[in-house]
Amino acid sequence: MTDIESLRRLTEAVETAGADIAPTYLEYVQLSFAIATDCGEAGREFFHRLCRVSPKYQREHAERVFSNALHTQRGEVHLGTAFHLAEATGVSICIEEMPKHPTGTKGTAGTARKFPPHTGAYNKVGNDNISDDREGEEELLPGSEPQHQLPTFPENDWPEFLQRIIKAGSNPIQHDIMLLGALTALGACMSRHVRCLYGGKYHHPSLQCFVVAPSASGKGILSYIRLLVEPIHDEIRKEVAIQMKAYKKEKAEYDAMGKERIKKEAPQMPPNRMFLISGNNTGTGILQNIMDSDGTGLICEAEADTLSTAIGSDHGHWSDTLRKAFDHDRLSYNRRTDQEYREVKKSYLSVLISGTPSQVQTFIPTAEDGSYSRQLY
């Protein structure tokens, strides 16, 4: 059965049940990415049909959400997520109708995979239970010591909004990923305003979190955390756009003054502020982004290689910036060409990345690297 045929049957079942399978913005975006990834433009009208059950449905807004999903999707969320959302609301769908995709993303039906027990991954993607015939069995390299599955966090009485974020995961390991990811993102939002005294120094909640897991083991769910802070980033960028428009108008008027310009101070370009800072950056570029944002920001990348490749490039070498930011140290740079000197007295940069075990060594080559002790794994 094709993906579009599966989506059609899912849509008909949801319409028949009258179920709102995307009651919050998080599920709304998940649904758009799931359909866009596997059905492309052909899934647009089905997305509308699934969403319009909700009393909050607005066609124009849904159009923008789906177009954005088509433009930005990277294959991390598949159509199985839509089935998961439907089943969570009580819509009965035959499992044979679910499309098959080899991925570990939440709610996606995937092929069985075997991981070493110490990775904490499950034999069947999206299944909380290790199959009976594999339970307790360990896959070991010759001469290696037995390794055991890492423990997960016990259930706690977290605040209600945090519980909703955690439950986006489909198993205890994904619950851990969502918890640590949410704490990192929320800490980045509050970093300038919250602090505690430790070891004779004030520390802010600017965490650097590295989620390490094998390929297709479910760590891709970390991409949902970015959705929590994108509204903050988007609002800042809107303000920057307005300020830039005003600056360009003032600059044009200033340039048109001719000799009279000496009587008036030239307009200053507004800082290029942002909240989400790209990991694909140069050494000077990352410093400019942090300083323009008054020392605050979050690097959120689904692949650790994005950072390690940038840091290892000819114009990279900004791993020291990450180490200094962890300790809220002063950041500065000096350009000899135009005698420009810039600094920020305190930095509050947070980092949230994920990658495979081999990507850890690419990003942090040795245990002596100062980044090793600053990461939360």
Beta strands, then each sheet from edge to edge (+ up, - down):
strand 1: 196-198
strand 2: 201-203
strand 3: 208-212
strand 4: 296-301
strand 5: 331-335
strand 6: 340-344
strand 7: 348-355
sheet 1: 1+ 2-
sheet 2: 3+ 7+ 4+
sheet 3: 5+ 6-
end
